[in-house]
Amino acid sequence: MKKLLTALCVTGGVTLLFLPFLMATPEYTKKENKACTYCHSAVGKPDLNDAGRYYKEHHTLDGYKEKK
């Protein structure tokens, strides 16, 4: 029983540490109708790709041309 409680406490602590990184801003995805990875290099990463940098500068994706 003690091992189970220890495991649950460790798991809960790790979850609390990573919670801010897991909290997405759904208003941006709803506003632009795009997935998080459209602007970010990977889910949960703060690194922006070209679309993300464009959005950061212009606060919209209107006028953004995807590179092919």
Backbone as CSV, one residue per row, in Angstrom:
resi,resn,N_x,N_y,N_z,CA_x,CA_y,CA_z,C_x,C_y,C_z
1,MET,0.824,-1.192,0.000,0.000,0.000,0.000,0.867,1.254,0.000
2,LYS,1.964,1.210,0.751,2.846,2.366,0.829,3.495,2.651,-0.526
3,LYS,3.849,1.603,-1.266,4.449,1.773,-2.594,3.454,2.400,-3.565
4,LEU,2.208,1.992,-3.464,1.167,2.547,-4.323,0.974,4.039,-4.056
5,LEU,0.907,4.410,-2.788,0.755,5.828,-2.446,1.957,6.649,-2.880
6,THR,3.146,6.079,-2.739,4.359,6.778,-3.184,4.317,6.982,-4.689
7,ALA,3.939,5.950,-5.426,3.851,6.049,-6.883,2.818,7.092,-7.299
8,LEU,1.683,7.113,-6.614,0.651,8.107,-6.933,1.125,9.522,-6.629
9,CYS,1.840,9.706,-5.539,2.366,11.030,-5.185,3.396,11.498,-6.203
10,VAL,4.274,10.604,-6.613,5.292,10.965,-7.611,4.620,11.309,-8.934
11,THR,3.673,10.495,-9.360,2.955,10.755,-10.611,2.202,12.080,-10.536
12,GLY,1.555,12.334,-9.422,0.835,13.595,-9.252,1.765,14.792,-9.260
13,GLY,2.918,14.655,-8.626,3.893,15.749,-8.616,4.429,16.056,-10.003
14,VAL,4.747,15.023,-10.746,5.233,15.213,-12.121,4.151,15.856,-12.974
15,THR,2.921,15.408,-12.800,1.805,15.990,-13.550,1.661,17.478,-13.242
16,LEU,1.764,17.849,-11.986,1.653,19.260,-11.610,2.789,20.095,-12.176
17,LEU,3.978,19.504,-12.279,5.113,20.236,-12.842,4.921,20.530,-14.327
18,PHE,4.327,19.583,-15.045,4.169,19.742,-16.491,2.835,20.351,-16.897
19,LEU,1.949,20.576,-15.960,0.628,21.107,-16.265,0.659,22.432,-17.017
20,PRO,1.512,23.391,-16.650,1.526,24.641,-17.417,1.894,24.447,-18.884
21,PHE,2.707,23.450,-19.185,3.097,23.203,-20.567,2.007,22.481,-21.346
22,LEU,1.139,21.795,-20.638,0.073,21.061,-21.287,-1.162,21.910,-21.513
23,MET,-1.211,23.052,-20.873,-2.365,23.923,-21.007,-2.235,24.744,-22.286
24,ALA,-2.967,24.367,-23.298,-2.932,25.084,-24.570,-3.837,26.308,-24.478
25,THR,-3.741,27.146,-25.457,-4.631,28.290,-25.521,-5.654,28.008,-26.625
26,PRO,-6.763,27.405,-26.265,-7.748,26.998,-27.260,-8.383,28.166,-28.013
27,GLU,-8.303,29.361,-27.456,-8.898,30.494,-28.183,-8.178,30.740,-29.502
28,TYR,-6.878,30.492,-29.561,-6.151,30.667,-30.818,-6.542,29.598,-31.828
29,THR,-6.657,28.364,-31.387,-7.022,27.301,-32.316,-8.454,27.472,-32.803
30,LYS,-9.334,27.949,-31.934,-10.711,28.193,-32.359,-10.784,29.387,-33.305
31,LYS,-10.051,30.438,-32.986,-10.082,31.652,-33.805,-9.566,31.376,-35.209
32,GLU,-8.468,30.654,-35.312,-7.830,30.421,-36.611,-8.227,29.088,-37.247
33,ASN,-8.926,28.241,-36.487,-9.351,26.927,-36.975,-8.154,26.096,-37.461
34,LYS,-7.097,26.112,-36.672,-5.869,25.370,-36.972,-5.453,24.585,-35.740
35,ALA,-4.716,23.505,-35.955,-4.171,22.717,-34.851,-2.976,23.453,-34.247
36,CYS,-2.609,23.098,-33.034,-1.467,23.725,-32.347,-0.181,23.588,-33.159
37,THR,-0.029,22.437,-33.812,1.204,22.178,-34.561,1.291,22.989,-35.846
38,TYR,0.246,23.721,-36.183,0.327,24.606,-37.348,1.308,25.745,-37.067
39,CYS,1.352,26.218,-35.825,2.231,27.328,-35.454,3.426,26.900,-34.604
40,HIS,3.323,25.754,-33.956,4.397,25.286,-33.081,5.126,24.115,-33.721
41,SER,6.395,23.967,-33.386,7.204,22.902,-33.974,6.733,21.524,-33.524
42,ALA,6.161,21.413,-32.340,5.612,20.157,-31.829,4.629,20.478,-30.711
43,VAL,3.744,19.542,-30.445,2.754,19.733,-29.384,3.471,19.881,-28.049
44,GLY,3.114,20.905,-27.305,3.704,21.130,-25.991,5.020,21.881,-26.013
45,LYS,5.503,22.210,-27.187,6.765,22.943,-27.285,6.470,24.417,-27.553
46,PRO,7.195,25.310,-26.916,6.962,26.734,-27.155,7.613,27.236,-28.438
47,ASP,8.447,26.415,-29.079,9.143,26.837,-30.300,8.145,27.092,-31.422
48,LEU,8.263,28.247,-32.059,7.364,28.597,-33.150,8.012,28.306,-34.491
49,ASN,7.188,27.893,-35.450,7.661,27.746,-36.820,7.344,29.047,-37.564
50,ASP,7.453,29.045,-38.888,7.216,30.277,-39.661,5.798,30.819,-39.459
51,ALA,4.809,29.932,-39.440,3.424,30.371,-39.247,3.249,30.982,-37.864
52,GLY,3.871,30.401,-36.865,3.772,30.923,-35.505,4.419,32.286,-35.359
53,ARG,5.567,32.453,-35.997,6.229,33.765,-35.955,5.392,34.818,-36.682
54,TYR,4.768,34.437,-37.796,3.901,35.359,-38.521,2.713,35.765,-37.637
55,TYR,2.119,34.769,-36.967,0.982,35.049,-36.102,1.387,35.947,-34.938
56,LYS,2.556,35.717,-34.392,3.037,36.531,-33.264,3.199,37.992,-33.681
57,GLU,3.662,38.221,-34.902,3.862,39.591,-35.389,2.556,40.264,-35.810
58,HIS,1.645,39.503,-36.440,0.450,40.100,-37.046,-0.843,39.825,-36.280
59,HIS,-0.814,38.921,-35.297,-1.990,38.545,-34.499,-3.113,37.963,-35.352
60,THR,-2.772,37.472,-36.517,-3.705,36.784,-37.406,-2.895,35.979,-38.407
61,LEU,-3.546,34.999,-39.007,-2.890,34.239,-40.069,-3.320,34.718,-41.446
62,ASP,-4.199,35.732,-41.484,-4.606,36.300,-42.770,-3.384,36.852,-43.484
63,GLY,-3.208,36.433,-44.712,-2.073,36.893,-45.494,-0.848,35.986,-45.403
64,TYR,-0.885,35.000,-44.513,0.256,34.081,-44.390,0.228,33.085,-45.533
65,LYS,1.347,32.944,-46.194,1.496,31.992,-47.296,2.376,30.849,-46.823
66,GLU,1.828,29.630,-46.883,2.591,28.449,-46.470,3.711,28.173,-47.462
67,LYS,4.874,27.812,-46.923,5.979,27.400,-47.773,5.749,25.964,-48.187
68,LYS,6.051,25.663,-49.430,5.830,24.293,-49.926,7.126,23.611,-50.222
